[in-house]
Amino acid sequence: MGGGKKPSERPQKICPVCGRPFAWRKKWERDWDKVIYCSDKCRMKGVTK
């Protein structure tokens, strides 16, 4: 999916907690469709769509 691309070309999502965009990361490769939050801090706040 995002591997081998420049950071500006990787897929992005918007975090529902802080509203900031975050990009695809290698460690999320298998779970990208399930990733909702940009960080553990935002995940702990737990606001969902």
N, CA, C and O atoms as a Tripos MOL2 file, in Angstrom:
@<TRIPOS>MOLECULE
protein
  196   195    49     0     0
PROTEIN
NO_CHARGES

@<TRIPOS>ATOM
      1 N           0.8380   -1.1980    0.0000 N.3       1 MET1
      2 CA          0.0000    0.0000    0.0000 C.3       1 MET1
      3 C           0.8750    1.2510    0.0000 C.2       1 MET1
      4 O           1.0150    1.8940   -1.0410 O.2       1 MET1
      5 N           1.4610    1.6110    1.1270 N.am      2 GLY2
      6 CA          2.2320    2.8420    1.1900 C.3       2 GLY2
      7 C           3.7220    2.6450    1.0990 C.2       2 GLY2
      8 O           4.4720    3.6080    0.9350 O.2       2 GLY2
      9 N           4.1660    1.3910    1.2050 N.am      3 GLY3
     10 CA          5.5940    1.1280    1.2040 C.3       3 GLY3
     11 C           6.2570    1.5160   -0.0990 C.2       3 GLY3
     12 O           5.6940    1.3200   -1.1760 O.2       3 GLY3
     13 N           7.4550    2.0690    0.0010 N.am      4 GLY4
     14 CA          8.2050    2.4390   -1.1870 C.3       4 GLY4
     15 C           7.8010    3.7540   -1.8080 C.2       4 GLY4
     16 O           8.3220    4.1250   -2.8600 O.2       4 GLY4
     17 N           6.8940    4.4600   -1.1900 N.am      5 LYS5
     18 CA          6.4550    5.7600   -1.7100 C.3       5 LYS5
     19 C           7.0380    6.8710   -0.8500 C.2       5 LYS5
     20 O           7.4130    6.6570    0.3020 O.2       5 LYS5
     21 N           7.1060    8.0480   -1.4270 N.am      6 LYS6
     22 CA          7.5200    9.2210   -0.6550 C.3       6 LYS6
     23 C           6.4570    9.4970    0.4060 C.2       6 LYS6
     24 O           5.2840    9.1930    0.1850 O.2       6 LYS6
     25 N           6.8330   10.0600    1.5410 N.am      7 PRO7
     26 CA          5.8490   10.3500    2.5840 C.3       7 PRO7
     27 C           4.6710   11.1970    2.0940 C.2       7 PRO7
     28 O           3.5500   11.0200    2.5710 O.2       7 PRO7
     29 N           4.9020   12.0900    1.1730 N.am      8 SER8
     30 CA          3.8220   12.9290    0.6680 C.3       8 SER8
     31 C           2.8560   12.1660   -0.2330 C.2       8 SER8
     32 O           1.7610   12.6530   -0.5160 O.2       8 SER8
     33 N           3.2480   10.9730   -0.6880 N.am      9 GLU9
     34 CA          2.4040   10.1690   -1.5730 C.3       9 GLU9
     35 C           1.6650    9.0430   -0.8420 C.2       9 GLU9
     36 O           0.8600    8.3400   -1.4520 O.2       9 GLU9
     37 N           1.9250    8.8690    0.4390 N.am     10 ARG10
     38 CA          1.2970    7.7990    1.2060 C.3      10 ARG10
     39 C          -0.1280    8.1710    1.5720 C.2      10 ARG10
     40 O          -0.4480    9.3550    1.6820 O.2      10 ARG10
     41 N          -1.0060    7.1580    1.7670 N.am     11 PRO11
     42 CA         -2.3930    7.4310    2.1620 C.3      11 PRO11
     43 C          -2.4510    8.1700    3.4940 C.2      11 PRO11
     44 O          -1.6020    7.9650    4.3620 O.2      11 PRO11
     45 N          -3.4440    9.0190    3.6510 N.am     12 GLN12
     46 CA         -3.6110    9.7690    4.8930 C.3      12 GLN12
     47 C          -5.0330    9.6300    5.4110 C.2      12 GLN12
     48 O          -5.9630    9.3410    4.6590 O.2      12 GLN12
     49 N          -5.1790    9.8430    6.7110 N.am     13 LYS13
     50 CA         -6.4790    9.8890    7.3770 C.3      13 LYS13
     51 C          -6.4640   11.0910    8.3140 C.2      13 LYS13
     52 O          -5.4060   11.6510    8.6010 O.2      13 LYS13
     53 N          -7.6400   11.4810    8.7870 N.am     14 ILE14
     54 CA         -7.7760   12.5630    9.7580 C.3      14 ILE14
     55 C          -8.1620   11.9430   11.0990 C.2      14 ILE14
     56 O          -9.1080   11.1600   11.1750 O.2      14 ILE14
     57 N          -7.4390   12.2890   12.1430 N.am     15 CYS15
     58 CA         -7.7370   11.7920   13.4860 C.3      15 CYS15
     59 C          -9.0200   12.4580   13.9910 C.2      15 CYS15
     60 O          -9.1170   13.6850   13.9660 O.2      15 CYS15
     61 N         -10.0170   11.6740   14.4530 N.am     16 PRO16
     62 CA        -11.2710   12.2630   14.9220 C.3      16 PRO16
     63 C         -11.1410   13.0040   16.2550 C.2      16 PRO16
     64 O         -12.0390   13.7650   16.6140 O.2      16 PRO16
     65 N         -10.0610   12.8060   16.9900 N.am     17 VAL17
     66 CA         -9.8710   13.4530   18.2850 C.3      17 VAL17
     67 C          -9.2110   14.8170   18.1270 C.2      17 VAL17
     68 O          -9.7520   15.8300   18.5690 O.2      17 VAL17
     69 N          -8.0340   14.8380   17.4920 N.am     18 CYS18
     70 CA         -7.2790   16.0880   17.3970 C.3      18 CYS18
     71 C          -7.4870   16.7970   16.0570 C.2      18 CYS18
     72 O          -7.1410   17.9700   15.9220 O.2      18 CYS18
     73 N          -8.0400   16.1080   15.0780 N.am     19 GLY19
     74 CA         -8.3160   16.7190   13.7840 C.3      19 GLY19
     75 C          -7.1060   16.8490   12.8720 C.2      19 GLY19
     76 O          -7.1970   17.4730   11.8150 O.2      19 GLY19
     77 N          -5.9840   16.2760   13.2600 N.am     20 ARG20
     78 CA         -4.7680   16.3710   12.4550 C.3      20 ARG20
     79 C          -4.6830   15.2100   11.4760 C.2      20 ARG20
     80 O          -5.1480   14.1100   11.7750 O.2      20 ARG20
     81 N          -4.0940   15.4450   10.3150 N.am     21 PRO21
     82 CA         -3.8940   14.3380    9.3740 C.3      21 PRO21
     83 C          -2.7130   13.4780    9.8270 C.2      21 PRO21
     84 O          -1.7470   13.9820   10.3990 O.2      21 PRO21
     85 N          -2.8050   12.1800    9.5640 N.am     22 PHE22
     86 CA         -1.6800   11.2880    9.8170 C.3      22 PHE22
     87 C          -1.5630   10.3260    8.6480 C.2      22 PHE22
     88 O          -2.5560    9.9540    8.0230 O.2      22 PHE22
     89 N          -0.3250    9.9320    8.3660 N.am     23 ALA23
     90 CA         -0.0380    9.1360    7.1760 C.3      23 ALA23
     91 C           0.1790    7.6700    7.5170 C.2      23 ALA23
     92 O           0.4600    7.3060    8.6590 O.2      23 ALA23
     93 N           0.0390    6.8430    6.4940 N.am     24 TRP24
     94 CA          0.3000    5.4100    6.5770 C.3      24 TRP24
     95 C           1.6860    5.1640    7.1340 C.2      24 TRP24
     96 O           2.6320    5.8740    6.7920 O.2      24 TRP24
     97 N           1.8130    4.1540    7.9970 N.am     25 ARG25
     98 CA          3.1160    3.7550    8.5480 C.3      25 ARG25
     99 C           3.2880    2.2600    8.3550 C.2      25 ARG25
    100 O           2.3100    1.5130    8.3370 O.2      25 ARG25
    101 N           4.5110    1.8330    8.2120 N.am     26 LYS26
    102 CA          4.8170    0.4210    7.9770 C.3      26 LYS26
    103 C           4.1810   -0.4760    9.0400 C.2      26 LYS26
    104 O           3.6560   -1.5390    8.7080 O.2      26 LYS26
    105 N           4.2190   -0.0710   10.3020 N.am     27 LYS27
    106 CA          3.6730   -0.9230   11.3610 C.3      27 LYS27
    107 C           2.1540   -1.0670   11.2710 C.2      27 LYS27
    108 O           1.5840   -1.9680   11.8850 O.2      27 LYS27
    109 N           1.4940   -0.1890   10.5120 N.am     28 TRP28
    110 CA          0.0470   -0.2840   10.3110 C.3      28 TRP28
    111 C          -0.3040   -0.9850    9.0080 C.2      28 TRP28
    112 O          -1.4710   -1.0010    8.6170 O.2      28 TRP28
    113 N           0.6760   -1.5620    8.3290 N.am     29 GLU29
    114 CA          0.4750   -2.1210    6.9920 C.3      29 GLU29
    115 C          -0.7130   -3.0820    6.9180 C.2      29 GLU29
    116 O          -1.5450   -2.9570    6.0190 O.2      29 GLU29
    117 N          -0.8070   -4.0290    7.8410 N.am     30 ARG30
    118 CA         -1.8840   -5.0190    7.7950 C.3      30 ARG30
    119 C          -3.2030   -4.4810    8.3320 C.2      30 ARG30
    120 O          -4.2630   -5.0030    7.9860 O.2      30 ARG30
    121 N          -3.1610   -3.4470    9.1710 N.am     31 ASP31
    122 CA         -4.3590   -2.9540    9.8480 C.3      31 ASP31
    123 C          -4.7820   -1.5490    9.4410 C.2      31 ASP31
    124 O          -5.5590   -0.9180   10.1570 O.2      31 ASP31
    125 N          -4.2990   -1.0490    8.3280 N.am     32 TRP32
    126 CA         -4.5630    0.3380    7.9450 C.3      32 TRP32
    127 C          -6.0600    0.6560    7.9030 C.2      32 TRP32
    128 O          -6.4650    1.7590    8.2730 O.2      32 TRP32
    129 N          -6.8740   -0.2840    7.4630 N.am     33 ASP33
    130 CA         -8.3170   -0.0470    7.3970 C.3      33 ASP33
    131 C          -8.9390    0.1040    8.7830 C.2      33 ASP33
    132 O          -9.9910    0.7270    8.9240 O.2      33 ASP33
    133 N          -8.2990   -0.4610    9.8020 N.am     34 LYS34
    134 CA         -8.8200   -0.4090   11.1690 C.3      34 LYS34
    135 C          -8.2380    0.7360   11.9910 C.2      34 LYS34
    136 O          -8.7540    1.0420   13.0660 O.2      34 LYS34
    137 N          -7.1770    1.3710   11.5060 N.am     35 VAL35
    138 CA         -6.5350    2.4640   12.2420 C.3      35 VAL35
    139 C          -7.4530    3.6860   12.2160 C.2      35 VAL35
    140 O          -7.8930    4.1270   11.1540 O.2      35 VAL35
    141 N          -7.7330    4.2230   13.4080 N.am     36 ILE36
    142 CA         -8.6300    5.3720   13.5260 C.3      36 ILE36
    143 C          -7.8980    6.5890   14.0860 C.2      36 ILE36
    144 O          -8.1020    7.7130   13.6270 O.2      36 ILE36
    145 N          -7.0410    6.3530   15.0870 N.am     37 TYR37
    146 CA         -6.3920    7.4420   15.8120 C.3      37 TYR37
    147 C          -4.9380    7.6090   15.4040 C.2      37 TYR37
    148 O          -4.2960    6.6520   14.9730 O.2      37 TYR37
    149 N          -4.4190    8.8190   15.5390 N.am     38 CYS38
    150 CA         -3.0400    9.1100   15.1520 C.3      38 CYS38
    151 C          -2.0290    8.6750   16.2070 C.2      38 CYS38
    152 O          -0.8560    8.4730   15.8900 O.2      38 CYS38
    153 N          -2.4660    8.5300   17.4550 N.am     39 SER39
    154 CA         -1.5370    8.2040   18.5310 C.3      39 SER39
    155 C          -2.2640    7.5060   19.6740 C.2      39 SER39
    156 O          -3.4930    7.4620   19.7080 O.2      39 SER39
    157 N          -1.4900    6.9610   20.6070 N.am     40 ASP40
    158 CA         -2.0780    6.3340   21.7920 C.3      40 ASP40
    159 C          -2.8090    7.3670   22.6450 C.2      40 ASP40
    160 O          -3.8390    7.0610   23.2470 O.2      40 ASP40
    161 N          -2.2910    8.5640   22.6980 N.am     41 LYS41
    162 CA         -2.9260    9.6210   23.4870 C.3      41 LYS41
    163 C          -4.3450    9.9030   22.9740 C.2      41 LYS41
    164 O          -5.2840   10.0090   23.7630 O.2      41 LYS41
    165 N          -4.4910   10.0220   21.6690 N.am     42 CYS42
    166 CA         -5.8210   10.2580   21.0940 C.3      42 CYS42
    167 C          -6.7180    9.0220   21.2660 C.2      42 CYS42
    168 O          -7.9200    9.1490   21.4950 O.2      42 CYS42
    169 N          -6.1260    7.8380   21.1530 N.am     43 ARG43
    170 CA         -6.8960    6.6110   21.3250 C.3      43 ARG43
    171 C          -7.4560    6.5220   22.7380 C.2      43 ARG43
    172 O          -8.5700    6.0370   22.9310 O.2      43 ARG43
    173 N          -6.6980    6.9830   23.7260 N.am     44 MET44
    174 CA         -7.1580    6.9510   25.1200 C.3      44 MET44
    175 C          -8.3310    7.8930   25.3610 C.2      44 MET44
    176 O          -9.1780    7.6350   26.2170 O.2      44 MET44
    177 N          -8.3780    8.9790   24.6070 N.am     45 LYS45
    178 CA         -9.5080    9.9060   24.7330 C.3      45 LYS45
    179 C         -10.7730    9.2720   24.1700 C.2      45 LYS45
    180 O         -11.8780    9.5620   24.6300 O.2      45 LYS45
    181 N         -10.6090    8.4040   23.1700 N.am     46 GLY46
    182 CA        -11.6730    7.5390   22.6750 C.3      46 GLY46
    183 C         -12.8530    8.1660   21.9590 C.2      46 GLY46
    184 O         -13.9430    7.5950   21.9930 O.2      46 GLY46
    185 N         -12.6960    9.2840   21.3290 N.am     47 VAL47
    186 CA        -13.7930    9.8650   20.5780 C.3      47 VAL47
    187 C         -13.8580    9.1710   19.2190 C.2      47 VAL47
    188 O         -12.8490    9.0810   18.5180 O.2      47 VAL47
    189 N         -15.0350    8.6820   18.8460 N.am     48 THR48
    190 CA        -15.1950    8.0300   17.5460 C.3      48 THR48
    191 C         -16.1950    8.8030   16.6990 C.2      48 THR48
    192 O         -16.8800    9.7070   17.1790 O.2      48 THR48
    193 N         -16.2590    8.4320   15.4570 N.am     49 LYS49
    194 CA        -17.1690    9.1140   14.5200 C.3      49 LYS49
    195 C         -18.6110    8.9020   14.8850 C.2      49 LYS49
    196 O         -19.5020    9.4070   14.2010 O.2      49 LYS49
@<TRIPOS>BOND
     1     1     2 1
     2     2     3 1
     3     3     4 2
     4     3     5 am
     5     5     6 1
     6     6     7 1
     7     7     8 2
     8     7     9 am
     9     9    10 1
    10    10    11 1
    11    11    12 2
    12    11    13 am
    13    13    14 1
    14    14    15 1
    15    15    16 2
    16    15    17 am
    17    17    18 1
    18    18    19 1
    19    19    20 2
    20    19    21 am
    21    21    22 1
    22    22    23 1
    23    23    24 2
    24    23    25 am
    25    25    26 1
    26    26    27 1
    27    27    28 2
    28    27    29 am
    29    29    30 1
    30    30    31 1
    31    31    32 2
    32    31    33 am
    33    33    34 1
    34    34    35 1
    35    35    36 2
    36    35    37 am
    37    37    38 1
    38    38    39 1
    39    39    40 2
    40    39    41 am
    41    41    42 1
    42    42    43 1
    43    43    44 2
    44    43    45 am
    45    45    46 1
    46    46    47 1
    47    47    48 2
    48    47    49 am
    49    49    50 1
    50    50    51 1
    51    51    52 2
    52    51    53 am
    53    53    54 1
    54    54    55 1
    55    55    56 2
    56    55    57 am
    57    57    58 1
    58    58    59 1
    59    59    60 2
    60    59    61 am
    61    61    62 1
    62    62    63 1
    63    63    64 2
    64    63    65 am
    65    65    66 1
    66    66    67 1
    67    67    68 2
    68    67    69 am
    69    69    70 1
    70    70    71 1
    71    71    72 2
    72    71    73 am
    73    73    74 1
    74    74    75 1
    75    75    76 2
    76    75    77 am
    77    77    78 1
    78    78    79 1
    79    79    80 2
    80    79    81 am
    81    81    82 1
    82    82    83 1
    83    83    84 2
    84    83    85 am
    85    85    86 1
    86    86    87 1
    87    87    88 2
    88    87    89 am
    89    89    90 1
    90    90    91 1
    91    91    92 2
    92    91    93 am
    93    93    94 1
    94    94    95 1
    95    95    96 2
    96    95    97 am
    97    97    98 1
    98    98    99 1
    99    99   100 2
   100    99   101 am
   101   101   102 1
   102   102   103 1
   103   103   104 2
   104   103   105 am
   105   105   106 1
   106   106   107 1
   107   107   108 2
   108   107   109 am
   109   109   110 1
   110   110   111 1
   111   111   112 2
   112   111   113 am
   113   113   114 1
   114   114   115 1
   115   115   116 2
   116   115   117 am
   117   117   118 1
   118   118   119 1
   119   119   120 2
   120   119   121 am
   121   121   122 1
   122   122   123 1
   123   123   124 2
   124   123   125 am
   125   125   126 1
   126   126   127 1
   127   127   128 2
   128   127   129 am
   129   129   130 1
   130   130   131 1
   131   131   132 2
   132   131   133 am
   133   133   134 1
   134   134   135 1
   135   135   136 2
   136   135   137 am
   137   137   138 1
   138   138   139 1
   139   139   140 2
   140   139   141 am
   141   141   142 1
   142   142   143 1
   143   143   144 2
   144   143   145 am
   145   145   146 1
   146   146   147 1
   147   147   148 2
   148   147   149 am
   149   149   150 1
   150   150   151 1
   151   151   152 2
   152   151   153 am
   153   153   154 1
   154   154   155 1
   155   155   156 2
   156   155   157 am
   157   157   158 1
   158   158   159 1
   159   159   160 2
   160   159   161 am
   161   161   162 1
   162   162   163 1
   163   163   164 2
   164   163   165 am
   165   165   166 1
   166   166   167 1
   167   167   168 2
   168   167   169 am
   169   169   170 1
   170   170   171 1
   171   171   172 2
   172   171   173 am
   173   173   174 1
   174   174   175 1
   175   175   176 2
   176   175   177 am
   177   177   178 1
   178   178   179 1
   179   179   180 2
   180   179   181 am
   181   181   182 1
   182   182   183 1
   183   183   184 2
   184   183   185 am
   185   185   186 1
   186   186   187 1
   187   187   188 2
   188   187   189 am
   189   189   190 1
   190   190   191 1
   191   191   192 2
   192   191   193 am
   193   193   194 1
   194   194   195 1
   195   195   196 2
@<TRIPOS>SUBSTRUCTURE
     1 MET1         2 RESIDUE 1 A MET
     2 GLY2         6 RESIDUE 1 A GLY
     3 GLY3        10 RESIDUE 1 A GLY
     4 GLY4        14 RESIDUE 1 A GLY
     5 LYS5        18 RESIDUE 1 A LYS
     6 LYS6        22 RESIDUE 1 A LYS
     7 PRO7        26 RESIDUE 1 A PRO
     8 SER8        30 RESIDUE 1 A SER
     9 GLU9        34 RESIDUE 1 A GLU
    10 ARG10       38 RESIDUE 1 A ARG
    11 PRO11       42 RESIDUE 1 A PRO
    12 GLN12       46 RESIDUE 1 A GLN
    13 LYS13       50 RESIDUE 1 A LYS
    14 ILE14       54 RESIDUE 1 A ILE
    15 CYS15       58 RESIDUE 1 A CYS
    16 PRO16       62 RESIDUE 1 A PRO
    17 VAL17       66 RESIDUE 1 A VAL
    18 CYS18       70 RESIDUE 1 A CYS
    19 GLY19       74 RESIDUE 1 A GLY
    20 ARG20       78 RESIDUE 1 A ARG
    21 PRO21       82 RESIDUE 1 A PRO
    22 PHE22       86 RESIDUE 1 A PHE
    23 ALA23       90 RESIDUE 1 A ALA
    24 TRP24       94 RESIDUE 1 A TRP
    25 ARG25       98 RESIDUE 1 A ARG
    26 LYS26      102 RESIDUE 1 A LYS
    27 LYS27      106 RESIDUE 1 A LYS
    28 TRP28      110 RESIDUE 1 A TRP
    29 GLU29      114 RESIDUE 1 A GLU
    30 ARG30      118 RESIDUE 1 A ARG
    31 ASP31      122 RESIDUE 1 A ASP
    32 TRP32      126 RESIDUE 1 A TRP
    33 ASP33      130 RESIDUE 1 A ASP
    34 LYS34      134 RESIDUE 1 A LYS
    35 VAL35      138 RESIDUE 1 A VAL
    36 ILE36      142 RESIDUE 1 A ILE
    37 TYR37      146 RESIDUE 1 A TYR
    38 CYS38      150 RESIDUE 1 A CYS
    39 SER39      154 RESIDUE 1 A SER
    40 ASP40      158 RESIDUE 1 A ASP
    41 LYS41      162 RESIDUE 1 A LYS
    42 CYS42      166 RESIDUE 1 A CYS
    43 ARG43      170 RESIDUE 1 A ARG
    44 MET44      174 RESIDUE 1 A MET
    45 LYS45      178 RESIDUE 1 A LYS
    46 GLY46      182 RESIDUE 1 A GLY
    47 VAL47      186 RESIDUE 1 A VAL
    48 THR48      190 RESIDUE 1 A THR
    49 LYS49      194 RESIDUE 1 A LYS
